[in-house]
Amino acid sequence: MTRHARNCTAGAVYTYHEKKKDAAASGYGTQSERLGKDSVKNFDCCSLTLQPCRNPVITKEGYLFDKEAILEYIITKKNEFTRKLKKYDKQLKKEETEKAELAAAEKESNLIKFMNREKNITSTNKQQTEAGASTPSVSNLANGKDKQLPSFWVPSQLPDAKISKMEKPDPTVYCPISGKPLKMKDLIEVNWTLVNDRDDKKSLIAKENRYMCPVTHDILSNAVPCAVIRTTGHVVTMECVEKIIKKDWLHPLTGDKLKEKDIIVVQRGGTGYALTNQNLEGKNERPVLQA
């Protein structure tokens, strides 16, 4: 078969490139497009606020947060647990009260049955006749029951509505990004090394090159994998970790002994819309053109 050019219109073969090009121009079918730089979070931004961190802290899984934002999140979750726990305790007390009332009613019913069996038929009939003459009203509007009627406009208050039982709340606070348990004591403060460029008079936020590795002096960015040393909070490149630190497992700045768990890889580029270096593709579903 002869070679088919991309823009050839005389051939009988309909290539994949032509099909994709025509599909994009027709306005039909699912259109895939790689996300741009604006859709990816910078490596030094908070995973909650998506803004540059003023007081950066990092979790054991390598997710960066602003200290103020993550502490506010933890406090909010703890307050939410306290509210749910109060509702759960109220539900338990209500269930205990209902069980006690049910047991008392059953006991009273058994006592009445026993008393009725002890009496003779005549006295029983007489009692039933007197009771029939003074039978209380069964109307749902009598004896103040009109105020206890459910609202038929609210589905949860209908007579046949099922009461949903509340499960016991979980006191554990989970990381909003990784979903793993999160504690305040596990947050590690990050110590950035600023780039000393005397010619750059811009503010820190406006600078493109803000931080660097304190050992190799490489500029840190989303394209450069980096890690945090847990003992001091210094941010170094993964190249520094592989070639320098892992040789003798000593801190290159302080000389302290390090372990494998002291190296925390920083998760880069993750937002609520784009995962870290994964699935960086957005899909726009359009009407499908069928033959």
ZAFIKOL-939866 format. One record per residue: residue in three letters; residue number from 1; x, y, z of N, C-alpha, C in turn. Coordinates in steps of 0.2 Angstrom, whole numbers, plus 5000, padded with zeros to 4 digits. Layout:
// ZAFIKOL-939866
REC:residu:num:nu:nv:nw:cau:cav:caw:cu:cv:cw
REC:ALA:NUM:X:Y:Z:X:Y:Z:X:Y:Z $
...
***
This chain:
// ZAFIKOL-939866
REC:residu:num:nu:nv:nw:cau:cav:caw:cu:cv:cw
REC:MET:1:5004:4994:5000:5000:5000:5000:5004:5006:5000 $
REC:THR:2:5003:5011:4996:5006:5017:4996:5006:5021:5002 $
REC:ARG:3:5010:5025:5003:5010:5030:5009:5005:5035:5008 $
REC:HIS:4:5001:5036:5014:4995:5041:5014:4997:5047:5017 $
REC:ALA:5:4997:5053:5014:4999:5059:5018:4993:5061:5022 $
REC:ARG:6:4995:5066:5027:4990:5068:5032:4984:5072:5029 $
REC:ASN:7:4986:5076:5024:4981:5081:5021:4979:5078:5014 $
REC:CYS:8:4980:5072:5012:4978:5069:5006:4971:5068:5006 $
REC:THR:9:4968:5071:5000:4961:5070:5000:4958:5066:4994 $
REC:ALA:10:4963:5063:4990:4962:5059:4984:4962:5052:4986 $
REC:GLY:11:4965:5050:4991:4966:5043:4993:4959:5040:4995 $
REC:ALA:12:4959:5033:4995:4953:5030:4998:4953:5028:5005 $
REC:VAL:13:4959:5029:5008:4960:5027:5015:4958:5033:5020 $
REC:TYR:14:4955:5032:5025:4953:5038:5029:4957:5037:5036 $
REC:THR:15:4962:5040:5036:4967:5039:5042:4964:5042:5048 $
REC:TYR:16:4968:5040:5054:4966:5042:5061:4967:5049:5062 $
REC:HIS:17:4972:5052:5059:4973:5059:5059:4968:5063:5056 $
REC:GLU:18:4965:5061:5050:4960:5064:5047:4953:5064:5050 $
REC:LYS:19:4952:5058:5053:4946:5057:5057:4946:5061:5063 $
REC:LYS:20:4952:5062:5067:4952:5066:5073:4951:5073:5071 $
REC:LYS:21:4954:5075:5065:4954:5082:5063:4947:5084:5061 $
REC:ASP:22:4943:5080:5058:4937:5081:5056:4932:5081:5062 $
REC:ALA:23:4933:5076:5066:4929:5076:5072:4929:5082:5076 $
REC:ALA:24:4935:5085:5077:4936:5091:5081:4933:5097:5077 $
REC:ALA:25:4933:5097:5070:4930:5103:5067:4922:5102:5066 $
REC:SER:26:4919:5096:5067:4912:5095:5066:4908:5097:5072 $
REC:GLY:27:4911:5096:5078:4907:5098:5084:4904:5092:5087 $
REC:TYR:28:4905:5086:5085:4902:5080:5087:4908:5075:5090 $
REC:GLY:29:4905:5071:5095:4910:5066:5098:4913:5069:5104 $
REC:THR:30:4917:5065:5108:4921:5067:5114:4927:5070:5112 $
REC:GLN:31:4929:5076:5114:4935:5079:5113:4939:5079:5119 $
REC:SER:32:4945:5076:5118:4950:5076:5123:4956:5081:5122 $
REC:GLU:33:4958:5084:5128:4963:5090:5127:4967:5090:5134 $
REC:ARG:34:4973:5090:5133:4978:5090:5139:4977:5097:5143 $
REC:LEU:35:4977:5096:5149:4976:5102:5153:4982:5107:5153 $
REC:GLY:36:4981:5113:5153:4986:5118:5153:4989:5119:5160 $
REC:LYS:37:4994:5124:5160:4998:5125:5166:4993:5128:5171 $
REC:ASP:38:4988:5132:5169:4984:5135:5174:4980:5131:5178 $
REC:SER:39:4979:5124:5176:4975:5120:5179:4978:5115:5184 $
REC:VAL:40:4985:5116:5185:4989:5112:5189:4992:5116:5194 $
REC:LYS:41:4991:5114:5201:4994:5118:5206:5001:5118:5207 $
REC:ASN:42:5004:5124:5209:5011:5124:5210:5013:5120:5216 $
REC:PHE:43:5020:5118:5215:5022:5113:5221:5022:5116:5227 $
REC:ASP:44:5023:5123:5228:5023:5127:5234:5017:5130:5237 $
REC:CYS:45:5011:5128:5234:5005:5130:5235:5001:5125:5240 $
REC:CYS:46:4997:5128:5244:4993:5124:5249:4988:5120:5245 $
REC:SER:47:4987:5114:5247:4982:5109:5244:4975:5111:5245 $
REC:LEU:48:4974:5115:5250:4967:5117:5252:4965:5124:5248 $
REC:THR:49:4969:5129:5250:4968:5136:5247:4971:5137:5240 $
REC:LEU:50:4975:5133:5238:4978:5133:5231:4982:5140:5230 $
REC:GLN:51:4984:5142:5236:4988:5149:5236:4995:5147:5239 $
REC:PRO:52:5000:5151:5237:5007:5150:5240:5006:5150:5248 $
REC:CYS:53:5010:5145:5251:5009:5145:5258:5013:5150:5262 $
REC:ARG:54:5010:5153:5267:5014:5158:5271:5018:5154:5277 $
REC:ASN:55:5014:5149:5280:5018:5145:5285:5017:5138:5283 $
REC:PRO:56:5021:5135:5278:5020:5128:5275:5021:5123:5280 $
REC:VAL:57:5017:5118:5280:5018:5112:5284:5016:5106:5279 $
REC:ILE:58:5019:5100:5280:5018:5094:5276:5016:5088:5280 $
REC:THR:59:5012:5084:5277:5010:5078:5280:5015:5072:5279 $
REC:LYS:60:5014:5067:5282:5019:5061:5281:5018:5058:5274 $
REC:GLU:61:5012:5059:5270:5011:5057:5264:5014:5062:5258 $
REC:GLY:62:5016:5068:5261:5019:5073:5256:5015:5078:5253 $
REC:TYR:63:5009:5079:5256:5004:5084:5254:5006:5091:5258 $
REC:LEU:64:5007:5096:5254:5008:5103:5257:5002:5107:5259 $
REC:PHE:65:5002:5110:5265:4996:5114:5267:4999:5120:5270 $
REC:ASP:66:4995:5125:5270:4996:5131:5274:4994:5130:5281 $
REC:LYS:67:4998:5131:5286:4997:5129:5293:4990:5132:5296 $
REC:GLU:68:4989:5138:5294:4982:5141:5296:4976:5137:5293 $
REC:ALA:69:4977:5135:5287:4971:5132:5283:4970:5125:5286 $
REC:ILE:70:4975:5121:5287:4975:5114:5289:4972:5114:5296 $
REC:LEU:71:4975:5118:5301:4972:5118:5307:4965:5120:5308 $
REC:GLU:72:4963:5125:5304:4956:5127:5304:4952:5121:5301 $
REC:TYR:73:4954:5117:5297:4951:5111:5294:4950:5106:5300 $
REC:ILE:74:4956:5105:5303:4955:5100:5309:4951:5102:5314 $
REC:ILE:75:4951:5108:5316:4946:5111:5321:4939:5110:5319 $
REC:THR:76:4938:5112:5313:4931:5111:5310:4928:5104:5310 $
REC:LYS:77:4933:5099:5309:4931:5092:5309:4930:5090:5316 $
REC:LYS:78:4933:5092:5321:4932:5090:5328:4926:5093:5330 $
REC:ASN:79:4924:5099:5329:4918:5102:5331:4912:5098:5328 $
REC:GLU:80:4913:5096:5321:4908:5092:5318:4907:5086:5322 $
REC:PHE:81:4912:5083:5324:4912:5076:5327:4908:5077:5334 $
REC:THR:82:4910:5083:5337:4906:5084:5344:4899:5085:5343 $
REC:ARG:83:4897:5089:5338:4889:5089:5336:4886:5083:5335 $
REC:LYS:84:4889:5079:5331:4887:5072:5329:4886:5068:5335 $
REC:LEU:85:4891:5068:5339:4891:5064:5345:4886:5066:5350 $
REC:LYS:86:4884:5072:5351:4878:5074:5355:4872:5072:5352 $
REC:LYS:87:4871:5072:5345:4865:5069:5342:4865:5062:5343 $
REC:TYR:88:4870:5058:5343:4870:5051:5344:4869:5049:5351 $
REC:ASP:89:4871:5053:5356:4870:5052:5363:4862:5053:5364 $
REC:LYS:90:4859:5058:5361:4852:5060:5362:4848:5054:5359 $
REC:GLN:91:4850:5051:5353:4847:5045:5350:4847:5039:5355 $
REC:LEU:92:4853:5038:5358:4853:5032:5363:4849:5033:5368 $
REC:LYS:93:4848:5039:5371:4844:5040:5377:4837:5039:5375 $
REC:LYS:94:4835:5042:5369:4828:5041:5367:4826:5034:5366 $
REC:GLU:95:4831:5030:5363:4830:5022:5362:4829:5019:5369 $
REC:GLU:96:4833:5021:5374:4832:5018:5381:4826:5020:5384 $
REC:THR:97:4823:5026:5383:4817:5028:5386:4811:5024:5382 $
REC:GLU:98:4812:5023:5376:4806:5020:5372:4806:5012:5374 $
REC:LYS:99:4812:5009:5375:4812:5002:5378:4809:5002:5385 $
REC:ALA:100:4811:5007:5389:4808:5007:5396:4800:5007:5396 $
REC:GLU:101:4798:5012:5391:4791:5013:5391:4787:5007:5388 $
REC:LEU:102:4791:5003:5383:4788:4997:5380:4788:4992:5385 $
REC:ALA:103:4793:4991:5389:4793:4986:5394:4787:4987:5400 $
REC:ALA:104:4787:4993:5402:4781:4995:5407:4774:4994:5404 $
REC:ALA:105:4773:4995:5397:4767:4994:5394:4765:4987:5394 $
REC:GLU:106:4771:4983:5392:4770:4976:5391:4768:4972:5398 $
REC:LYS:107:4771:4975:5403:4770:4973:5410:4763:4974:5412 $
REC:GLU:108:4761:4980:5411:4754:4982:5413:4749:4978:5409 $
REC:SER:109:4750:4977:5402:4746:4973:5398:4745:4966:5401 $
REC:ASN:110:4751:4963:5403:4751:4956:5406:4747:4956:5412 $
REC:LEU:111:4747:4961:5416:4744:4961:5423:4736:4962:5422 $
REC:ILE:112:4734:4966:5417:4727:4966:5415:4724:4960:5413 $
REC:LYS:113:4728:4956:5408:4726:4950:5406:4725:4945:5412 $
REC:PHE:114:4730:4945:5416:4729:4941:5422:4723:4942:5427 $
REC:MET:115:4722:4948:5428:4716:4950:5432:4709:4948:5428 $
REC:ASN:116:4709:4949:5422:4703:4947:5418:4702:4940:5418 $
REC:ARG:117:4707:4936:5418:4706:4929:5418:4704:4926:5425 $
REC:GLU:118:4705:4930:5431:4703:4928:5437:4696:4930:5439 $
REC:LYS:119:4693:4935:5435:4686:4936:5436:4682:4932:5432 $
REC:ASN:120:4676:4931:5434:4671:4927:5431:4668:4930:5425 $
REC:ILE:121:4665:4927:5421:4662:4929:5414:4657:4935:5415 $
REC:THR:122:4653:4934:5421:4648:4940:5422:4651:4946:5424 $
REC:SER:123:4656:4946:5428:4659:4952:5430:4663:4955:5424 $
REC:THR:124:4666:4950:5420:4670:4953:5414:4665:4956:5409 $
REC:ASN:125:4659:4953:5408:4654:4956:5403:4652:4963:5406 $
REC:LYS:126:4651:4963:5413:4649:4970:5416:4654:4975:5415 $
REC:GLN:127:4660:4973:5416:4666:4978:5415:4666:4980:5408 $
REC:GLN:128:4665:4976:5403:4666:4977:5396:4660:4982:5394 $
REC:THR:129:4654:4981:5397:4648:4985:5396:4650:4992:5398 $
REC:GLU:130:4652:4993:5405:4654:4999:5407:4659:5003:5404 $
REC:ALA:131:4664:4999:5401:4670:5002:5398:4667:5004:5391 $
REC:GLY:132:4662:5001:5388:4660:5003:5381:4656:5009:5382 $
REC:ALA:133:4653:5011:5388:4649:5017:5389:4654:5023:5389 $
REC:SER:134:4660:5022:5392:4664:5027:5393:4670:5027:5389 $
REC:THR:135:4670:5024:5383:4675:5023:5378:4678:5030:5376 $
REC:PRO:136:4684:5032:5377:4687:5038:5375:4687:5039:5367 $
REC:SER:137:4687:5045:5365:4687:5047:5358:4693:5045:5355 $
REC:VAL:138:4692:5042:5349:4698:5040:5345:4700:5045:5340 $
REC:SER:139:4697:5051:5340:4698:5056:5335:4705:5058:5336 $
REC:ASN:140:4709:5059:5330:4716:5062:5331:4716:5069:5332 $
REC:LEU:141:4710:5073:5333:4710:5080:5335:4708:5081:5342 $
REC:ALA:142:4706:5075:5346:4704:5076:5353:4710:5076:5357 $
REC:ASN:143:4709:5078:5363:4714:5078:5369:4720:5081:5367 $
REC:GLY:144:4720:5087:5363:4726:5090:5361:4730:5087:5356 $
REC:LYS:145:4728:5081:5352:4732:5078:5347:4732:5082:5341 $
REC:ASP:146:4728:5087:5340:4729:5091:5334:4736:5094:5333 $
REC:LYS:147:4739:5095:5339:4746:5099:5338:4751:5094:5337 $
REC:GLN:148:4750:5087:5337:4755:5082:5336:4754:5079:5329 $
REC:LEU:149:4750:5081:5325:4749:5079:5319:4755:5080:5315 $
REC:PRO:150:4757:5075:5311:4763:5076:5306:4762:5081:5301 $
REC:SER:151:4767:5084:5298:4766:5088:5292:4767:5084:5286 $
REC:PHE:152:4761:5084:5282:4761:5079:5276:4765:5082:5270 $
REC:TRP:153:4767:5089:5271:4771:5092:5266:4779:5090:5267 $
REC:VAL:154:4781:5088:5272:4788:5086:5273:4788:5078:5273 $
REC:PRO:155:4792:5075:5268:4792:5068:5268:4795:5064:5274 $
REC:SER:156:4799:5067:5278:4802:5064:5284:4797:5064:5290 $
REC:GLN:157:4791:5068:5289:4787:5068:5295:4780:5064:5293 $
REC:LEU:158:4780:5061:5287:4774:5057:5286:4773:5051:5291 $
REC:PRO:159:4767:5048:5292:4766:5043:5297:4770:5037:5295 $
REC:ASP:160:4771:5035:5288:4774:5029:5286:4781:5030:5285 $
REC:ALA:161:4784:5036:5286:4791:5038:5285:4796:5034:5290 $
REC:LYS:162:4801:5031:5287:4805:5027:5291:4810:5031:5294 $
REC:ILE:163:4811:5030:5301:4816:5034:5305:4823:5032:5303 $
REC:SER:164:4827:5036:5301:4834:5034:5299:4839:5034:5306 $
REC:LYS:165:4842:5029:5307:4846:5028:5313:4853:5031:5312 $
REC:MET:166:4855:5035:5316:4862:5038:5315:4867:5034:5318 $
REC:GLU:167:4872:5033:5314:4878:5028:5316:4883:5032:5321 $
REC:LYS:168:4886:5029:5325:4891:5032:5329:4896:5035:5325 $
REC:PRO:169:4897:5042:5327:4902:5046:5323:4909:5043:5324 $
REC:ASP:170:4913:5044:5319:4921:5042:5319:4925:5048:5321 $
REC:PRO:171:4928:5048:5327:4932:5054:5330:4938:5055:5326 $
REC:THR:172:4940:5051:5321:4947:5052:5317:4946:5057:5312 $
REC:VAL:173:4951:5062:5312:4951:5067:5306:4955:5064:5301 $
REC:TYR:174:4953:5064:5295:4956:5062:5289:4959:5068:5284 $
REC:CYS:175:4964:5066:5281:4967:5071:5277:4962:5073:5271 $
REC:PRO:176:4961:5079:5269:4956:5080:5264:4959:5078:5257 $
REC:ILE:177:4965:5077:5256:4968:5075:5250:4969:5067:5249 $
REC:SER:178:4973:5065:5254:4975:5057:5254:4970:5053:5257 $
REC:GLY:179:4965:5056:5262:4960:5052:5265:4963:5047:5271 $
REC:LYS:180:4969:5049:5273:4972:5045:5278:4972:5049:5285 $
REC:PRO:181:4972:5045:5290:4971:5049:5297:4976:5054:5298 $
REC:LEU:182:4974:5060:5300:4978:5066:5301:4978:5069:5308 $
REC:LYS:183:4984:5070:5311:4984:5073:5318:4989:5079:5317 $
REC:MET:184:4988:5084:5322:4992:5090:5322:4999:5088:5323 $
REC:LYS:185:5000:5083:5327:5007:5082:5329:5011:5079:5323 $
REC:ASP:186:5007:5076:5318:5011:5073:5312:5013:5079:5307 $
REC:LEU:187:5010:5085:5308:5012:5090:5303:5019:5092:5304 $
REC:ILE:188:5023:5093:5299:5030:5094:5299:5031:5101:5295 $
REC:GLU:189:5034:5106:5299:5036:5112:5296:5041:5112:5291 $
REC:VAL:190:5039:5116:5285:5044:5116:5279:5048:5122:5280 $
REC:ASN:191:5055:5121:5278:5060:5126:5278:5062:5127:5271 $
REC:TRP:192:5059:5132:5268:5061:5134:5261:5068:5137:5261 $
REC:THR:193:5072:5137:5255:5078:5140:5254:5077:5145:5248 $
REC:LEU:194:5077:5152:5250:5075:5157:5245:5081:5157:5240 $
REC:VAL:195:5079:5159:5234:5084:5161:5229:5086:5168:5230 $
REC:ASN:196:5093:5168:5230:5096:5175:5231:5098:5178:5224 $
REC:ASP:197:5093:5182:5222:5094:5185:5215:5093:5193:5217 $
REC:ARG:198:5099:5196:5217:5099:5203:5218:5096:5207:5213 $
REC:ASP:199:5096:5205:5207:5093:5209:5201:5086:5208:5201 $
REC:ASP:200:5083:5203:5204:5076:5202:5203:5073:5206:5209 $
REC:LYS:201:5069:5212:5208:5066:5216:5213:5059:5214:5214 $
REC:LYS:202:5056:5209:5211:5049:5207:5212:5048:5205:5219 $
REC:SER:203:5041:5205:5221:5040:5202:5227:5040:5194:5227 $
REC:LEU:204:5040:5191:5232:5041:5184:5232:5036:5180:5228 $
REC:ILE:205:5029:5182:5229:5024:5179:5225:5024:5180:5218 $
REC:ALA:206:5027:5186:5216:5027:5187:5209:5033:5184:5205 $
REC:LYS:207:5038:5181:5209:5044:5178:5206:5042:5171:5203 $
REC:GLU:208:5045:5169:5198:5044:5163:5195:5049:5158:5198 $
REC:ASN:209:5055:5160:5200:5060:5156:5203:5060:5158:5211 $
REC:ARG:210:5056:5155:5215:5056:5157:5222:5061:5153:5227 $
REC:TYR:211:5061:5147:5226:5065:5142:5230:5070:5138:5227 $
REC:MET:212:5075:5136:5230:5080:5132:5227:5082:5126:5232 $
REC:CYS:213:5086:5121:5230:5089:5116:5234:5095:5119:5238 $
REC:PRO:214:5095:5119:5245:5100:5122:5249:5107:5118:5247 $
REC:VAL:215:5107:5112:5244:5113:5108:5243:5116:5109:5236 $
REC:THR:216:5111:5108:5231:5114:5108:5224:5112:5115:5221 $
REC:HIS:217:5108:5119:5225:5106:5126:5222:5102:5125:5216 $
REC:ASP:218:5099:5120:5214:5094:5119:5209:5088:5123:5210 $
REC:ILE:219:5085:5126:5205:5079:5129:5206:5073:5124:5207 $
REC:LEU:220:5069:5125:5212:5063:5120:5213:5057:5122:5209 $
REC:SER:221:5054:5118:5206:5048:5119:5202:5044:5112:5201 $
REC:ASN:222:5038:5113:5198:5034:5107:5197:5038:5102:5193 $
REC:ALA:223:5042:5104:5189:5046:5099:5184:5052:5096:5188 $
REC:VAL:224:5053:5098:5194:5059:5095:5198:5056:5091:5204 $
REC:PRO:225:5057:5085:5204:5055:5081:5210:5059:5083:5216 $
REC:CYS:226:5056:5084:5222:5059:5086:5228:5056:5082:5234 $
REC:ALA:227:5060:5083:5239:5058:5080:5246:5060:5084:5251 $
REC:VAL:228:5056:5083:5257:5057:5087:5263:5061:5082:5268 $
REC:ILE:229:5066:5085:5271:5070:5081:5276:5066:5082:5283 $
REC:ARG:230:5063:5077:5286:5058:5077:5291:5062:5081:5298 $
REC:THR:231:5068:5079:5299:5071:5082:5305:5072:5089:5305 $
REC:THR:232:5073:5092:5299:5074:5100:5299:5069:5103:5295 $
REC:GLY:233:5066:5100:5290:5061:5103:5286:5064:5106:5280 $
REC:HIS:234:5071:5105:5278:5074:5108:5272:5071:5104:5266 $
REC:VAL:235:5070:5108:5261:5067:5105:5254:5073:5104:5250 $
REC:VAL:236:5075:5098:5248:5080:5096:5243:5077:5092:5237 $
REC:THR:237:5081:5092:5232:5079:5089:5226:5080:5081:5227 $
REC:MET:238:5076:5077:5223:5077:5070:5223:5083:5068:5221 $
REC:GLU:239:5086:5071:5216:5093:5070:5214:5098:5070:5220 $
REC:CYS:240:5097:5075:5224:5101:5076:5230:5100:5070:5235 $
REC:VAL:241:5094:5068:5235:5093:5062:5240:5096:5056:5237 $
REC:GLU:242:5096:5055:5231:5098:5049:5228:5106:5049:5227 $
REC:LYS:243:5109:5054:5226:5116:5054:5224:5120:5056:5231 $
REC:ILE:244:5117:5060:5235:5121:5062:5241:5119:5059:5248 $
REC:ILE:245:5112:5060:5249:5110:5058:5256:5110:5050:5256 $
REC:LYS:246:5108:5047:5251:5108:5039:5252:5114:5036:5252 $
REC:LYS:247:5120:5040:5251:5126:5037:5251:5128:5034:5258 $
REC:ASP:248:5128:5039:5263:5130:5038:5270:5124:5039:5275 $
REC:TRP:249:5118:5041:5272:5112:5043:5276:5114:5048:5282 $
REC:LEU:250:5117:5054:5279:5119:5059:5284:5116:5066:5281 $
REC:HIS:251:5113:5070:5285:5110:5076:5283:5116:5080:5280 $
REC:PRO:252:5115:5083:5274:5120:5086:5270:5122:5093:5273 $
REC:LEU:253:5117:5096:5277:5118:5103:5280:5120:5102:5288 $
REC:THR:254:5118:5098:5291:5119:5097:5299:5123:5091:5300 $
REC:GLY:255:5124:5086:5296:5128:5080:5298:5124:5075:5302 $
REC:ASP:256:5118:5076:5304:5114:5072:5308:5113:5065:5304 $
REC:LYS:257:5112:5060:5308:5110:5053:5305:5103:5053:5303 $
REC:LEU:258:5102:5051:5297:5095:5050:5294:5093:5043:5293 $
REC:LYS:259:5086:5042:5292:5083:5036:5291:5079:5037:5284 $
REC:GLU:260:5076:5031:5282:5072:5031:5276:5066:5035:5277 $
REC:LYS:261:5063:5034:5283:5057:5038:5285:5057:5045:5285 $
REC:ASP:262:5064:5048:5286:5065:5055:5286:5065:5058:5280 $
REC:ILE:263:5064:5055:5274:5064:5058:5268:5056:5057:5265 $
REC:ILE:264:5053:5063:5265:5046:5064:5263:5046:5067:5256 $
REC:VAL:265:5043:5063:5251:5043:5065:5244:5037:5070:5244 $
REC:VAL:266:5038:5076:5241:5033:5081:5240:5029:5080:5234 $
REC:GLN:267:5022:5079:5235:5017:5078:5230:5016:5085:5226 $
REC:ARG:268:5017:5084:5219:5017:5090:5215:5011:5091:5211 $
REC:GLY:269:5009:5097:5210:5004:5098:5205:4997:5095:5206 $
REC:GLY:270:4995:5093:5212:4988:5090:5213:4983:5096:5214 $
REC:THR:271:4978:5096:5211:4972:5100:5213:4966:5096:5213 $
REC:GLY:272:4960:5099:5214:4954:5095:5214:4952:5094:5207 $
REC:TYR:273:4955:5096:5202:4953:5095:5195:4958:5091:5192 $
REC:ALA:274:4965:5091:5193:4970:5087:5190:4974:5084:5195 $
REC:LEU:275:4975:5077:5195:4979:5073:5199:4987:5075:5198 $
REC:THR:276:4991:5073:5203:4998:5074:5202:5001:5070:5196 $
REC:ASN:277:5002:5073:5191:5005:5070:5185:5002:5064:5182 $
REC:GLN:278:4995:5064:5184:4991:5058:5181:4985:5061:5179 $
REC:ASN:279:4983:5057:5173:4976:5059:5170:4975:5067:5169 $
REC:LEU:280:4981:5069:5166:4981:5077:5165:4977:5078:5158 $
REC:GLU:281:4971:5075:5158:4967:5076:5151:4960:5077:5153 $
REC:GLY:282:4957:5082:5150:4950:5084:5151:4946:5082:5145 $
REC:LYS:283:4940:5079:5146:4936:5077:5141:4930:5081:5140 $
REC:ASN:284:4928:5083:5134:4922:5087:5133:4917:5083:5129 $
REC:GLU:285:4912:5080:5132:4908:5076:5128:4903:5080:5124 $
REC:ARG:286:4902:5079:5118:4898:5082:5113:4893:5077:5110 $
REC:PRO:287:4888:5079:5106:4884:5075:5103:4888:5070:5098 $
REC:VAL:288:4885:5064:5097:4889:5059:5093:4886:5059:5086 $
REC:LEU:289:4890:5059:5081:4887:5059:5074:4887:5052:5072 $
REC:GLN:290:4881:5049:5071:4880:5042:5069:4878:5041:5062 $
REC:ALA:291:4881:5036:5059:4880:5035:5052:4873:5032:5051 $
***
